[in-house]
Amino acid sequence: MTPFAQIKRCGWIDNPSPANLWLTDREGQWIVSEQGGRRAVGADFIMPSDRTEFVSMNNGYGYFCGCLSVDARSNESVIATVLSFTQLSLKRCNTDPSLEKRDLGFNQDSFTK
């Protein structure tokens, strides 16, 4: 088994539904939490503090940009422990050439009110 490595990962953080949370950076997708499955220690601390830098797609669930300092196994793409979280601007992720561009203007929740 590969040992855990402490590393900082920055990219899109997706929270599409309760307990589902992952980060996509230049190296791929990193699972933080899966509904009905495993959950990284410290996952509850990953909350966007600036709602203007959050794209809501599903009644308060959606995506944002940020950095996580984590313990992870790179060969499994699984995060075991979240040590810290910093929210970044949506523009930062959307202009990073190593990340996929996302639609920042659509907010599904604005149509449900």
URHU-V276333 format. One line per field, one symbol per residue. ss: DSSP state (H for helix, E for strand, L for the rest). A space follows every 10 residues. Layout:
ss: ???
This chain:
ss: LLLLEEEEEE EEEEEEELLE EEEEELLEEE EEELLLLLEL ELHHHLLLLL HHHEEEEELL EEEEEEEEEE EEELLLLEEE EEEEEEEELH HHHHLLLLLL LLLLLLLHHH HLL
